[in-house]
Amino acid sequence: MEKITPTGATAEPCHTTHGYIGDKSQYLARLKRIEGQARGIHRMVDEETYCIDILTQISALTKALEGVALGLLDDHLKHCVVDAAKLGGEQADIKIKEASDAIARLVRS
């Protein structure tokens, strides 16, 4: 894996397994539902459904994706960032910057 400075976009993985691994099946199930929602929106546009109804479904899809993102962020903070902070040094700085950047992207979206 590529090492970065705190201003970079990616860092080394924190573990051989990721913090979300215990909830992997739940994340996959949620993503499968989200995939179905996206296909439903595609179908609605194809069938020329009323704009507001499509927008309502897009809002629901956005919230579902945000829920997955927040769950992954929480797992990342509890595992990768905490572990790096315990070790200290440059890797801790990188993980904290990485988490801050991820939060900033979520807030902007």
Backbone as a printed PyTorch tensor [residue, N CA C, xyz], in Angstrom:
tensor([[[  0.8180,  -1.1900,   0.0000],
         [  0.0000,   0.0000,   0.0000],
         [  0.8590,   1.2490,   0.0000]],

        [[  0.3160,   2.3100,  -0.5460],
         [  1.0290,   3.5640,  -0.6830],
         [  0.9320,   4.3820,   0.5980]],

        [[  2.0580,   4.9190,   1.0440],
         [  2.0490,   5.8150,   2.2020],
         [  1.7720,   7.2180,   1.7220]],

        [[  1.1810,   8.0230,   2.5840],
         [  0.8740,   9.3980,   2.2050],
         [  1.2680,  10.3380,   3.3140]],

        [[  1.2440,  11.5880,   2.9840],
         [  1.4040,  12.6190,   3.9920],
         [  0.0090,  13.0060,   4.4520]],

        [[ -0.1350,  13.7340,   5.5740],
         [ -1.4620,  14.1060,   6.0430],
         [ -2.2890,  14.8990,   5.0440]],

        [[ -1.6800,  15.4650,   3.9880],
         [ -2.4530,  16.2080,   3.0030],
         [ -2.9700,  15.3220,   1.8770]],

        [[ -2.5930,  14.0370,   1.8530],
         [ -2.9970,  13.1250,   0.7920],
         [ -4.4170,  12.6290,   0.9530]],

        [[ -4.8720,  11.8540,  -0.0290],
         [ -6.2620,  11.3980,  -0.0350],
         [ -6.4490,  10.0010,   0.5320]],

        [[ -5.3940,   9.1800,   0.5050],
         [ -5.5540,   7.8120,   0.9910],
         [ -4.4180,   7.4570,   1.9290]],

        [[ -4.6610,   6.5290,   2.7830],
         [ -3.6440,   6.0590,   3.7240],
         [ -3.6330,   4.5420,   3.7060]],

        [[ -2.6720,   3.9740,   4.3920],
         [ -2.6180,   2.5250,   4.4920],
         [ -3.8210,   2.0330,   5.2850]],

        [[ -4.3290,   0.8610,   4.9450],
         [ -5.4090,   0.3010,   5.7540],
         [ -4.9260,   0.1220,   7.1910]],

        [[ -5.8520,   0.2000,   8.1270],
         [ -5.4650,   0.1470,   9.5270],
         [ -5.2660,  -1.2830,  10.0210]],

        [[ -5.8990,  -2.2380,   9.4270],
         [ -5.8390,  -3.6320,   9.8820],
         [ -5.8770,  -4.5390,   8.6640]],

        [[ -5.6800,  -5.7970,   8.9240],
         [ -5.9350,  -6.7580,   7.8580],
         [ -7.4400,  -6.9320,   7.6900]],

        [[ -8.2010,  -6.6660,   8.7450],
         [ -9.6620,  -6.6250,   8.6470],
         [-10.1090,  -5.2190,   9.0220]],

        [[-11.1770,  -4.7800,   8.4300],
         [-11.6700,  -3.4270,   8.6470],
         [-12.6700,  -3.4060,   9.8010]],

        [[-12.8840,  -2.2220,  10.3730],
         [-13.7690,  -2.0700,  11.5160],
         [-15.1980,  -2.5070,  11.2530]],

        [[-15.6400,  -2.4260,  10.0120],
         [-17.0240,  -2.7740,   9.6720],
         [-17.2350,  -4.2710,   9.4890]],

        [[-16.1700,  -5.0550,   9.5420],
         [-16.2450,  -6.4740,   9.1750],
         [-17.2780,  -7.2410,   9.9990]],

        [[-17.4660,  -6.8630,  11.2580],
         [-18.4610,  -7.5380,  12.0940],
         [-19.8830,  -7.2950,  11.6320]],

        [[-20.0940,  -6.1850,  10.9230],
         [-21.4190,  -5.8250,  10.4110],
         [-21.5020,  -5.9580,   8.8930]],

        [[-20.5490,  -6.6460,   8.3090],
         [-20.4700,  -6.7400,   6.8500],
         [-21.7720,  -7.2120,   6.2250]],

        [[-22.3790,  -8.2430,   6.7640],
         [-23.6160,  -8.7720,   6.1720],
         [-24.7380,  -7.7350,   6.2430]],

        [[-24.7800,  -6.9690,   7.3270],
         [-25.7940,  -5.9100,   7.4350],
         [-25.5390,  -4.8060,   6.4160]],

        [[-24.2690,  -4.4210,   6.2510],
         [-23.9420,  -3.4030,   5.2430],
         [-24.3050,  -3.8920,   3.8450]],

        [[-23.9810,  -5.1450,   3.5470],
         [-24.2980,  -5.6840,   2.2270],
         [-25.8110,  -5.7250,   1.9870]],

        [[-26.5720,  -6.0820,   3.0120],
         [-28.0340,  -6.1060,   2.8770],
         [-28.5710,  -4.6970,   2.6360]],

        [[-28.0420,  -3.7320,   3.3840],
         [-28.4810,  -2.3430,   3.1950],
         [-28.1330,  -1.8510,   1.7990]],

        [[-26.9300,  -2.1840,   1.3330],
         [-26.5140,  -1.7490,  -0.0020],
         [-27.3460,  -2.4230,  -1.0890]],

        [[-27.7530,  -3.6510,  -0.8630],
         [-28.6240,  -4.3400,  -1.8250],
         [-29.9850,  -3.6290,  -1.9140]],

        [[-30.5140,  -3.2020,  -0.7510],
         [-31.7720,  -2.4360,  -0.7550],
         [-31.5850,  -1.1020,  -1.4770]],

        [[-30.4630,  -0.4500,  -1.2400],
         [-30.1710,   0.8270,  -1.8990],
         [-30.0810,   0.6320,  -3.4110]],

        [[-29.4410,  -0.4520,  -3.8110],
         [-29.3470,  -0.7740,  -5.2400],
         [-30.7500,  -0.9310,  -5.8360]],

        [[-31.6230,  -1.5870,  -5.1160],
         [-33.0030,  -1.7450,  -5.5700],
         [-33.7260,  -0.4100,  -5.6570]],

        [[-33.4730,   0.4570,  -4.6740],
         [-34.0720,   1.7950,  -4.7160],
         [-33.6080,   2.5550,  -5.9580]],

        [[-32.3200,   2.4670,  -6.2750],
         [-31.7800,   3.1570,  -7.4430],
         [-32.4180,   2.6210,  -8.7320]],

        [[-32.5760,   1.3020,  -8.8040],
         [-33.2490,   0.7170,  -9.9800],
         [-34.6970,   1.1990, -10.0550]],

        [[-35.3420,   1.3220,  -8.8910],
         [-36.7200,   1.8210,  -8.8690],
         [-36.8150,   3.2450,  -9.3850]],

        [[-35.8640,   4.0790,  -9.0240],
         [-35.8520,   5.4630,  -9.5090],
         [-35.6290,   5.4820, -11.0150]],

        [[-34.7300,   4.6300, -11.4810],
         [-34.4960,   4.5260, -12.9220],
         [-35.7990,   4.1630, -13.6400]],

        [[-36.5010,   3.1990, -13.0830],
         [-37.7700,   2.7560, -13.6680],
         [-38.7930,   3.8960, -13.6480]],

        [[-38.8280,   4.6550, -12.5450],
         [-39.7740,   5.7680, -12.4420],
         [-39.5340,   6.8060, -13.5350]],

        [[-38.2570,   7.1140, -13.7870],
         [-37.9340,   8.0730, -14.8460],
         [-38.3270,   7.4900, -16.1960]],

        [[-38.0090,   6.2190, -16.4240],
         [-38.3520,   5.5670, -17.6810],
         [-39.8560,   5.5810, -17.9130]],

        [[-40.6270,   5.4160, -16.8490],
         [-42.0940,   5.3950, -16.9540],
         [-42.7030,   6.7850, -16.8450]],

        [[-41.8380,   7.8160, -16.7810],
         [-42.2670,   9.2130, -16.7350],
         [-43.1730,   9.5040, -15.5390]],

        [[-42.7620,   9.0140, -14.3780],
         [-43.4780,   9.2410, -13.1290],
         [-43.3930,  10.7280, -12.7620]],

        [[-44.3570,  11.1920, -12.0140],
         [-44.4190,  12.5930, -11.5660],
         [-43.1180,  12.9810, -10.8600]],

        [[-42.5960,  14.1680, -11.1900],
         [-41.3000,  14.6620, -10.6990],
         [-41.1740,  14.5870,  -9.1770]],

        [[-42.1810,  15.0330,  -8.4730],
         [-42.1190,  15.0760,  -7.0090],
         [-42.0030,  13.6790,  -6.4260]],

        [[-42.6670,  12.7190,  -7.0180],
         [-42.5520,  11.3330,  -6.5510],
         [-41.1300,  10.8020,  -6.7360]],

        [[-40.5020,  11.1510,  -7.8590],
         [-39.1180,  10.7440,  -8.0970],
         [-38.1960,  11.4210,  -7.0920]],

        [[-38.3910,  12.7070,  -6.8690],
         [-37.5750,  13.4470,  -5.9080],
         [-37.7150,  12.8800,  -4.4990]],

        [[-38.9060,  12.4450,  -4.1480],
         [-39.1240,  11.8260,  -2.8390],
         [-38.2920,  10.5530,  -2.7110]],

        [[-38.2750,   9.7590,  -3.7640],
         [-37.4860,   8.5220,  -3.7390],
         [-35.9820,   8.8040,  -3.7300]],

        [[-35.5630,   9.8550,  -4.4410],
         [-34.1460,  10.2470,  -4.4220],
         [-33.7470,  10.6790,  -3.0210]],

        [[-34.6290,  11.3910,  -2.3430],
         [-34.3590,  11.8060,  -0.9670],
         [-34.2020,  10.5910,  -0.0570]],

        [[-35.0690,   9.6060,  -0.2110],
         [-34.9810,   8.3810,   0.5880],
         [-33.6720,   7.6380,   0.2910]],

        [[-33.2870,   7.5770,  -0.9710],
         [-32.0460,   6.9210,  -1.3630],
         [-30.8420,   7.6550,  -0.7760]],

        [[-30.8820,   8.9580,  -0.8180],
         [-29.7970,   9.7650,  -0.2490],
         [-29.6550,   9.5050,   1.2420]],

        [[-30.7520,   9.4670,   1.9530],
         [-30.7180,   9.1940,   3.4000],
         [-30.1840,   7.7960,   3.6840]],

        [[-30.5610,   6.8350,   2.8630],
         [-30.0700,   5.4730,   3.0480],
         [-28.5560,   5.4110,   2.8500]],

        [[-28.0530,   6.0870,   1.8220],
         [-26.6070,   6.1320,   1.5920],
         [-25.8900,   6.8570,   2.7280]],

        [[-26.4920,   7.9280,   3.2110],
         [-25.8970,   8.6520,   4.3350],
         [-25.8170,   7.7530,   5.5710]],

        [[-26.8300,   6.9350,   5.7710],
         [-26.8180,   6.0010,   6.8990],
         [-25.6770,   5.0120,   6.8110]],

        [[-25.4350,   4.4840,   5.6230],
         [-24.3100,   3.5700,   5.4210],
         [-22.9970,   4.3120,   5.6500]],

        [[-22.8920,   5.5100,   5.0910],
         [-21.6600,   6.2900,   5.2410],
         [-21.3810,   6.5980,   6.7040]],

        [[-22.3860,   6.9880,   7.4520],
         [-22.1880,   7.3010,   8.8690],
         [-21.8090,   6.0620,   9.6690]],

        [[-22.3920,   4.9330,   9.3290],
         [-22.0280,   3.6860,  10.0010],
         [-20.5740,   3.3080,   9.7350]],

        [[-20.1520,   3.4230,   8.4780],
         [-18.7660,   3.1230,   8.1270],
         [-17.8050,   4.1000,   8.7990]],

        [[-18.1920,   5.3690,   8.8430],
         [-17.3600,   6.3650,   9.5090],
         [-17.2330,   6.0630,  10.9940]],

        [[-18.3220,   5.7030,  11.6160],
         [-18.3030,   5.3570,  13.0340],
         [-17.3810,   4.1600,  13.2900]],

        [[-17.5050,   3.1380,  12.4570],
         [-16.6340,   1.9670,  12.5910],
         [-15.1670,   2.3500,  12.3830]],

        [[-14.9160,   3.2060,  11.4060],
         [-13.5490,   3.6350,  11.1300],
         [-12.9670,   4.3930,  12.3250]],

        [[-13.7550,   5.2950,  12.8970],
         [-13.2740,   6.0590,  14.0490],
         [-12.9950,   5.1470,  15.2340]],

        [[-13.8990,   4.2020,  15.4850],
         [-13.7730,   3.3160,  16.6480],
         [-12.6270,   2.3270,  16.5150]],

        [[-12.2510,   1.9940,  15.3040],
         [-11.2100,   0.9810,  15.1150],
         [ -9.9150,   1.6020,  14.5980]],

        [[ -9.9270,   2.0420,  13.3690],
         [ -8.7010,   2.5030,  12.7190],
         [ -8.1090,   3.7350,  13.3990]],

        [[ -8.9520,   4.7290,  13.6430],
         [ -8.4340,   5.9740,  14.2130],
         [ -8.0030,   5.7710,  15.6620]],

        [[ -8.7990,   5.0610,  16.4420],
         [ -8.4320,   4.8090,  17.8430],
         [ -7.1320,   4.0120,  17.9140]],

        [[ -7.0050,   2.9810,  17.0940],
         [ -5.7810,   2.1770,  17.1050],
         [ -4.5650,   3.0150,  16.7190]],

        [[ -4.7000,   3.8380,  15.6810],
         [ -3.5860,   4.6890,  15.2500],
         [ -3.2440,   5.7190,  16.3240]],

        [[ -4.2730,   6.2790,  16.9750],
         [ -4.0320,   7.2700,  18.0230],
         [ -3.2730,   6.6520,  19.1930]],

        [[ -3.5780,   5.4050,  19.5190],
         [ -2.8620,   4.7180,  20.6000],
         [ -1.3850,   4.5560,  20.2670]],

        [[ -1.0890,   4.3100,  18.9860],
         [  0.3050,   4.1400,  18.5640],
         [  1.0280,   5.4740,  18.4520]],

        [[  0.2570,   6.5260,  18.1200],
         [  0.8400,   7.8590,  18.0030],
         [  1.6640,   8.0140,  16.7370]],

        [[  2.3820,   9.0980,  16.6630],
         [  3.2750,   9.3490,  15.5410],
         [  2.5750,   9.7730,  14.2740]],

        [[  3.3040,   9.6320,  13.1740],
         [  2.8210,  10.0910,  11.8740],
         [  1.5590,   9.3490,  11.4360]],

        [[  1.4910,   8.0500,  11.6910],
         [  0.3090,   7.2750,  11.2790],
         [ -0.9460,   7.7790,  11.9790]],

        [[ -0.8270,   8.1870,  13.2400],
         [ -1.9770,   8.7570,  13.9510],
         [ -2.4160,  10.0500,  13.2880]],

        [[ -1.4580,  10.8970,  12.9490],
         [ -1.7810,  12.1620,  12.2750],
         [ -2.4710,  11.9030,  10.9410]],

        [[ -1.9730,  10.9170,  10.2070],
         [ -2.5650,  10.5850,   8.9110],
         [ -4.0050,  10.1030,   9.0870]],

        [[ -4.2440,   9.2010,  10.0380],
         [ -5.6000,   8.6590,  10.2500],
         [ -6.5690,   9.7480,  10.6910]],

        [[ -6.1290,  10.6470,  11.5420],
         [ -7.0030,  11.7330,  12.0000],
         [ -7.3330,  12.6610,  10.8350]],

        [[ -6.3330,  13.0010,  10.0310],
         [ -6.5580,  13.8530,   8.8540],
         [ -7.4870,  13.1600,   7.8710]],

        [[ -7.2600,  11.8820,   7.6680],
         [ -8.0940,  11.0960,   6.7630],
         [ -9.5600,  11.1160,   7.2270]],

        [[ -9.7870,  10.9110,   8.5160],
         [-11.1510,  10.9310,   9.0600],
         [-11.7590,  12.3190,   8.9390]],

        [[-10.9810,  13.3470,   9.2310],
         [-11.4860,  14.7280,   9.1050],
         [-11.8780,  15.0320,   7.6680]],

        [[-11.0540,  14.6010,   6.7120],
         [-11.3680,  14.8150,   5.3010],
         [-12.6420,  14.0680,   4.8950]],

        [[-12.8050,  12.8440,   5.3940],
         [-14.0100,  12.0640,   5.0850],
         [-15.2530,  12.7470,   5.6410]],

        [[-15.1450,  13.2620,   6.8510],
         [-16.2740,  13.9870,   7.4550],
         [-16.5990,  15.2320,   6.6450]],

        [[-15.5730,  15.9530,   6.2280],
         [-15.7930,  17.1510,   5.4080],
         [-16.5030,  16.7990,   4.0980]],

        [[-16.1070,  15.6970,   3.4660],
         [-16.7790,  15.2790,   2.2210],
         [-18.2440,  14.9430,   2.4830]],

        [[-18.5170,  14.2840,   3.5900],
         [-19.9140,  13.9340,   3.9150],
         [-20.7460,  15.1720,   4.1810]],

        [[-20.1580,  16.1310,   4.8530],
         [-20.8860,  17.3750,   5.1640],
         [-21.1800,  18.1690,   3.8960]],

        [[-20.2380,  18.1640,   2.9760],
         [-20.4250,  18.9060,   1.6970],
         [-21.4470,  18.2560,   0.7930]],

        [[-21.6200,  16.9440,   0.9080],
         [-22.4950,  16.2500,  -0.0360],
         [-23.9480,  16.3780,   0.3160]]])
